[in-house]
Amino acid sequence: MKIAGFGVEEWLNVWEKKATYDIAQSTISSMTMQEVLDLDGENGKSFYDLLNKQKMNYGWIEGSPEFKAEVAKLYKNISPDNILQTNGATGANHLALYALVEPGDHVISEYPSYQQLYDIPKSLGADVDYWHIHEEDGWYPDIEELKQLIRPNTKLICLNNANNPTGTILDRDFLQQVVDLAKTVGAYVLVDEVYLPLDDPSKFTSIVDLYDKGIATNSLSKTYSVPGIRVGWTATNSELADLFRKYRDYTMICCGVFNDMLATYVLRNRDKVLERNRQLVLNNLKIYSDWIESEPRASVIMPQAVSTSFPKLDVPEDIEQFCIRLLKEEGVLLVPGNRFDMPGHVRLGYCAQEDALREGLKRLSKFLRQYD
């Protein structure tokens, strides 16, 4: 099996720990353990009282009943039995693709998006067509193009909603058109849903609330600000859940007793997490918007209150070399757009802490002045 290098991860593995002002990440400012424990107003006392009684064995193999129940509340009609815990959303995506895709299958993947969604199917021997997103259309793909791409043997359509790196949300009406096309050939629709629009969550519709053959993957890493526990999940119908169980046994045993407990605790306190993150996102979005308006060498399709964005920078040099020099000279980290096969752009995660964002943008503008 051959697979392409994972562009974003390879970049971050080399450079992220060298940054002073990291405005490349797509997580809403990660919480400290103390911030997490403060969510219940008891400094985590009840959490630790329960944890101290647990044996550090394998725990619940596919997630505790409490975890499954909390995740199921995020959807309208998904049974807790059909939630499978995974090692982050990357584990969830890998599980779904590993279970479904066979050599010769036809797969359609939104492009660019999270690289797993097209390069894993390729590595499994699928015939993958790219469904391109278009900057001039607000980073939406064209439904007419999907009509041209879909075949009688299309097995799977892969989407990223909101999109990484652009932050664009595909609305319910658009997703319904995708579902209607998928139904004509019996295709599954896999949607990586790790980003939630925090200005108005009602703008977001999960694929599993629209389509019985929909597959939702998600995690606590982005919207919920705790990537360190590496907990994600798949949400599906019962037939797919049973299929995934078989393949899951080959990819992981469990996420661990502590991680499951902390994930359940965060989800039980999700309203407090989302309120914390809503304030941070909306505040930082205004800072970012003001910076874009004042920076002549930057333009962007503004993200819809999710944590990632994809501005275009007017710089007369290779974008990766620009980002390396920016990091070395100013301590500011971005992800160059060529890591998404989109040179000329950068991924800018504006949901760092406010002081880091302000200083990072200030230094980025200073660096851009060299071209004036």
C-alpha positions as CSV (number, residue, x, y, z in Angstrom):
1,M,0.0,0.0,0.0
2,K,1.3,3.4,-0.9
3,I,0.1,6.7,0.4
4,A,1.0,10.4,0.0
5,G,2.7,12.3,2.9
6,F,0.1,14.1,5.0
7,G,0.9,17.7,4.1
8,V,-0.4,19.5,7.1
9,E,0.8,17.0,9.7
10,E,4.3,16.8,8.2
11,W,4.5,20.6,8.3
12,L,3.3,20.9,11.9
13,N,5.5,18.0,13.1
14,V,8.5,20.0,11.9
15,W,7.6,23.6,12.8
16,E,4.9,23.9,15.5
17,K,7.1,23.6,18.6
18,K,9.4,26.3,17.2
19,A,6.6,28.9,17.2
20,T,6.2,31.8,19.6
21,Y,2.9,32.9,18.1
22,D,1.1,29.9,16.8
23,I,-1.8,31.1,14.7
24,A,-1.8,28.0,12.5
25,Q,-3.9,25.6,14.6
26,S,-7.5,24.8,13.9
27,T,-8.4,24.0,17.6
28,I,-10.3,26.6,19.6
29,S,-7.7,27.6,22.2
30,S,-7.0,24.3,24.0
31,M,-8.1,24.3,27.7
32,T,-5.7,23.5,30.5
33,M,-6.5,20.6,32.7
34,Q,-7.5,23.2,35.4
35,E,-9.9,24.9,33.0
36,V,-11.5,21.6,32.3
37,L,-11.9,20.7,35.9
38,D,-13.4,24.1,36.7
39,L,-16.3,23.4,34.4
40,D,-18.3,21.7,37.1
41,G,-17.8,24.4,39.7
42,E,-16.3,21.8,42.1
43,N,-12.7,21.9,40.9
44,G,-13.2,18.4,39.5
45,K,-13.8,16.9,42.9
46,S,-16.6,14.6,41.7
47,F,-14.6,13.6,38.6
48,Y,-11.5,12.7,40.7
49,D,-13.6,10.9,43.3
50,L,-15.0,8.7,40.6
51,L,-11.6,8.3,38.8
52,N,-9.8,7.2,42.0
53,K,-12.1,4.2,42.2
54,Q,-11.4,3.0,38.7
55,K,-9.0,0.2,37.8
56,M,-6.7,1.2,35.0
57,N,-7.7,-1.7,32.8
58,Y,-9.0,-1.5,29.2
59,G,-12.3,-0.1,30.3
60,W,-15.2,0.1,27.9
61,I,-14.0,-1.2,24.6
62,E,-16.1,1.0,22.3
63,G,-16.8,3.8,24.8
64,S,-18.7,3.7,28.1
65,P,-22.5,3.8,28.1
66,E,-22.3,7.3,29.6
67,F,-20.1,8.5,26.8
68,K,-22.3,7.0,24.1
69,A,-25.4,8.6,25.7
70,E,-23.8,12.1,25.7
71,V,-22.7,11.8,22.1
72,A,-26.1,10.6,21.0
73,K,-27.6,13.8,22.3
74,L,-25.7,15.7,19.6
75,Y,-28.0,14.1,17.0
76,K,-31.7,13.8,16.5
77,N,-32.2,10.1,15.8
78,I,-29.0,8.2,16.6
79,S,-29.1,5.5,19.2
80,P,-26.2,5.4,21.7
81,D,-25.6,1.8,20.5
82,N,-24.6,3.2,17.1
83,I,-21.9,5.5,18.6
84,L,-18.4,4.0,18.4
85,Q,-15.5,5.7,20.3
86,T,-12.3,6.2,18.3
87,N,-8.9,7.7,18.6
88,G,-9.9,11.2,17.6
89,A,-11.7,12.1,14.4
90,T,-8.6,10.9,12.4
91,G,-9.3,7.4,13.9
92,A,-13.0,7.8,13.1
93,N,-12.3,8.7,9.4
94,H,-9.8,5.9,9.1
95,L,-12.2,3.4,10.6
96,A,-15.0,4.3,8.2
97,L,-12.8,4.4,5.1
98,Y,-11.0,1.1,6.1
99,A,-14.4,-0.6,6.6
100,L,-16.1,0.6,3.4
101,V,-13.6,1.2,0.6
102,E,-12.3,-1.6,-1.6
103,P,-10.0,-1.7,-4.7
104,G,-11.9,-0.5,-7.7
105,D,-14.6,1.4,-5.8
106,H,-15.5,4.9,-7.0
107,V,-15.2,7.6,-4.4
108,I,-15.9,11.4,-4.7
109,S,-14.1,13.6,-2.3
110,E,-14.4,17.3,-1.6
111,Y,-11.1,18.9,-2.5
112,P,-9.2,20.4,-0.9
113,S,-10.3,19.3,2.5
114,Y,-8.9,17.1,5.2
115,Q,-6.4,15.0,3.4
116,Q,-7.5,11.7,4.9
117,L,-10.8,12.0,2.9
118,Y,-9.1,11.5,-0.5
119,D,-5.7,10.0,0.1
120,I,-6.8,7.0,2.3
121,P,-9.4,5.9,-0.4
122,K,-6.6,6.2,-3.0
123,S,-4.3,4.1,-0.9
124,L,-7.0,1.4,-0.6
125,G,-7.2,1.2,-4.4
126,A,-10.3,3.3,-5.0
127,D,-10.8,5.5,-8.1
128,V,-11.1,8.9,-6.5
129,D,-12.6,12.0,-8.2
130,Y,-12.0,15.4,-6.7
131,W,-15.1,17.6,-6.2
132,H,-13.4,21.0,-6.2
133,I,-14.4,23.9,-4.0
134,H,-14.3,27.4,-5.5
135,E,-13.1,30.6,-3.8
136,E,-15.3,32.8,-6.0
137,D,-18.3,30.8,-4.7
138,G,-17.5,31.2,-1.0
139,W,-15.4,28.0,-1.1
140,Y,-18.5,26.0,-2.0
141,P,-18.3,23.1,-4.5
142,D,-20.7,23.1,-7.4
143,I,-23.6,20.7,-7.2
144,E,-23.7,20.6,-11.0
145,E,-20.1,19.2,-11.0
146,L,-21.2,16.5,-8.5
147,K,-23.9,15.5,-11.0
148,Q,-21.2,15.0,-13.6
149,L,-18.9,13.1,-11.3
150,I,-21.4,10.6,-9.8
151,R,-21.6,7.2,-11.4
152,P,-23.8,4.2,-11.0
153,N,-21.0,2.5,-9.0
154,T,-20.1,5.4,-6.7
155,K,-19.6,3.9,-3.3
156,L,-18.9,7.0,-1.2
157,I,-19.0,10.7,-1.1
158,C,-16.6,12.4,1.4
159,L,-17.1,15.9,2.8
160,N,-15.6,18.1,5.4
161,N,-18.2,20.3,7.1
162,A,-17.0,22.9,8.1
163,N,-14.1,22.7,5.6
164,N,-10.5,22.5,6.7
165,P,-8.8,24.8,5.9
166,T,-11.4,27.4,4.7
167,G,-13.9,27.3,7.5
168,T,-16.9,27.2,5.1
169,I,-20.1,25.6,6.3
170,L,-22.3,23.6,3.9
171,D,-25.8,24.5,4.7
172,R,-28.8,22.1,5.1
173,D,-30.2,22.8,1.6
174,F,-26.9,22.1,0.0
175,L,-26.4,18.9,2.0
176,Q,-29.9,17.7,1.0
177,Q,-29.0,18.1,-2.6
178,V,-25.9,15.9,-2.0
179,V,-28.1,13.3,-0.2
180,D,-30.6,13.3,-3.0
181,L,-27.9,12.5,-5.5
182,A,-26.3,9.9,-3.3
183,K,-29.6,8.1,-3.0
184,T,-29.9,7.7,-6.8
185,V,-26.9,5.3,-6.7
186,G,-27.1,4.1,-3.1
187,A,-23.8,5.8,-2.1
188,Y,-22.7,6.5,1.4
189,V,-21.9,10.1,2.5
190,L,-19.1,10.5,5.0
191,V,-18.8,13.9,6.6
192,D,-16.0,15.0,9.0
193,E,-17.9,17.3,11.3
194,V,-15.3,18.4,13.8
195,Y,-16.0,22.2,13.4
196,L,-19.3,23.7,14.7
197,P,-20.3,27.3,13.8
198,L,-20.5,28.9,17.2
199,D,-22.3,32.1,16.3
200,D,-25.4,30.1,15.4
201,P,-25.1,26.3,15.8
202,S,-28.5,25.9,14.2
203,K,-26.9,26.7,10.8
204,F,-25.2,23.3,11.1
205,T,-27.0,20.0,10.1
206,S,-25.3,16.6,10.7
207,I,-25.4,14.2,7.8
208,V,-26.8,11.5,10.0
209,D,-29.9,13.7,10.6
210,L,-30.5,13.8,6.8
211,Y,-29.5,10.4,5.5
212,D,-29.7,6.8,6.7
213,K,-26.5,6.0,4.8
214,G,-24.8,9.1,6.3
215,I,-21.7,8.7,8.4
216,A,-20.7,11.5,10.9
217,T,-17.3,11.6,12.4
218,N,-16.4,14.0,15.1
219,S,-14.1,14.5,18.1
220,L,-13.4,16.7,21.2
221,S,-10.3,18.2,19.6
222,K,-11.6,21.3,17.8
223,T,-15.0,22.7,18.9
224,Y,-14.5,21.3,22.5
225,S,-10.9,22.4,22.9
226,V,-9.4,19.2,24.4
227,P,-7.4,17.5,21.6
228,G,-5.0,16.1,24.3
229,I,-7.4,13.3,25.2
230,R,-7.6,12.0,21.6
231,V,-11.3,11.0,21.7
232,G,-13.5,10.9,18.7
233,W,-16.4,8.9,17.4
234,T,-18.5,7.6,14.5
235,A,-22.3,8.1,14.4
236,T,-24.2,5.8,11.9
237,N,-27.1,3.6,11.5
238,S,-27.0,0.2,13.2
239,E,-25.9,-1.8,10.1
240,L,-22.9,0.4,9.6
241,A,-22.1,0.4,13.3
242,D,-22.0,-3.4,13.3
243,L,-19.7,-3.4,10.2
244,F,-17.4,-0.8,11.8
245,R,-17.2,-2.9,15.0
246,K,-15.5,-5.7,13.1
247,Y,-12.9,-3.4,11.5
248,R,-12.5,-1.4,14.7
249,D,-11.1,-4.5,16.4
250,Y,-8.2,-4.5,14.0
251,T,-7.4,-0.8,14.5
252,M,-7.7,-0.1,18.2
253,I,-8.8,-1.6,21.5
254,C,-10.0,1.4,23.5
255,C,-9.3,5.0,24.2
256,G,-8.5,4.3,27.9
257,V,-10.4,4.7,31.2
258,F,-9.2,8.2,31.9
259,N,-9.8,9.5,28.4
260,D,-13.3,8.1,28.3
261,M,-14.1,9.6,31.7
262,L,-12.8,13.0,30.8
263,A,-14.5,13.0,27.4
264,T,-17.8,12.2,29.1
265,Y,-17.2,14.9,31.7
266,V,-16.5,17.5,29.0
267,L,-19.7,16.5,27.0
268,R,-21.8,16.7,30.1
269,N,-20.5,20.3,30.5
270,R,-20.6,21.1,26.8
271,D,-22.9,24.1,27.3
272,K,-20.2,25.8,29.4
273,V,-17.5,24.8,27.0
274,L,-19.4,26.1,24.0
275,E,-20.2,29.4,25.8
276,R,-16.5,29.8,26.7
277,N,-15.6,29.1,23.0
278,R,-18.3,31.2,21.6
279,Q,-17.0,34.3,23.4
280,L,-13.5,33.6,22.2
281,V,-14.4,32.9,18.6
282,L,-16.6,35.9,18.2
283,N,-14.2,38.2,19.9
284,N,-11.2,36.9,17.8
285,L,-13.3,37.0,14.6
286,K,-13.8,40.7,15.0
287,I,-10.1,41.2,15.6
288,Y,-9.3,39.1,12.6
289,S,-11.9,40.9,10.4
290,D,-10.5,44.3,11.4
291,W,-7.0,43.1,10.5
292,I,-8.1,41.9,7.1
293,E,-9.7,45.2,6.3
294,S,-6.5,47.1,7.3
295,E,-4.0,44.7,5.6
296,P,-3.7,45.4,1.9
297,R,-1.8,42.2,1.2
298,A,-4.4,39.9,2.7
299,S,-7.9,38.9,1.6
300,V,-10.2,36.1,2.8
301,I,-13.6,34.5,2.5
302,M,-14.5,35.0,6.2
303,P,-15.1,31.7,8.1
304,Q,-18.5,31.2,9.7
305,A,-17.5,31.3,13.3
306,V,-15.4,28.1,13.2
307,S,-11.8,28.0,14.1
308,T,-10.0,27.9,10.8
309,S,-9.6,30.3,7.9
310,F,-7.8,30.4,4.6
311,P,-6.6,33.9,3.6
312,K,-4.9,34.7,0.4
313,L,-1.6,36.6,0.8
314,D,-0.1,38.8,-1.9
315,V,3.5,37.8,-1.7
316,P,6.0,37.5,-4.6
317,E,7.6,34.3,-3.4
318,D,6.9,30.6,-2.8
319,I,4.3,30.5,0.0
320,E,6.1,27.8,1.9
321,Q,9.4,29.7,1.9
322,F,7.5,32.8,3.0
323,C,6.0,30.8,6.0
324,I,9.4,29.4,7.0
325,R,11.0,32.9,6.9
326,L,8.1,34.3,8.9
327,L,8.5,31.7,11.6
328,K,12.3,32.1,11.8
329,E,12.3,35.9,11.8
330,E,9.0,36.8,13.6
331,G,8.1,33.6,15.5
332,V,4.7,33.4,13.8
333,L,3.4,30.0,12.6
334,L,1.0,29.6,9.7
335,V,0.4,26.6,7.5
336,P,1.3,27.3,3.8
337,G,-1.5,26.6,1.4
338,N,0.6,24.3,-0.8
339,R,0.1,21.8,2.0
340,F,-3.5,21.8,0.8
341,D,-2.5,22.0,-2.8
342,M,-3.5,25.6,-2.8
343,P,-0.4,27.8,-3.1
344,G,-0.9,31.5,-2.4
345,H,-3.0,30.9,0.6
346,V,-2.3,30.1,4.2
347,R,-4.2,28.4,7.0
348,L,-4.7,30.9,9.7
349,G,-6.3,29.6,12.9
350,Y,-7.6,32.8,14.5
351,C,-8.8,31.0,17.7
352,A,-5.6,31.2,19.7
353,Q,-5.7,33.2,22.9
354,E,-6.4,36.9,22.1
355,D,-2.9,38.2,23.0
356,A,-1.2,35.6,20.7
357,L,-3.6,36.4,17.9
358,R,-3.0,40.2,18.1
359,E,0.7,39.9,18.3
360,G,0.8,37.2,15.6
361,L,-1.2,39.4,13.2
362,K,0.9,42.5,14.1
363,R,4.1,40.6,13.3
364,L,2.6,39.2,10.1
365,S,1.7,42.7,8.9
366,K,5.2,43.9,9.8
367,F,6.7,41.0,7.7
368,L,4.4,41.8,4.7
369,R,5.7,45.4,4.6
370,Q,8.9,44.2,3.1
371,Y,7.1,43.8,-0.2
372,D,5.6,47.4,-0.3
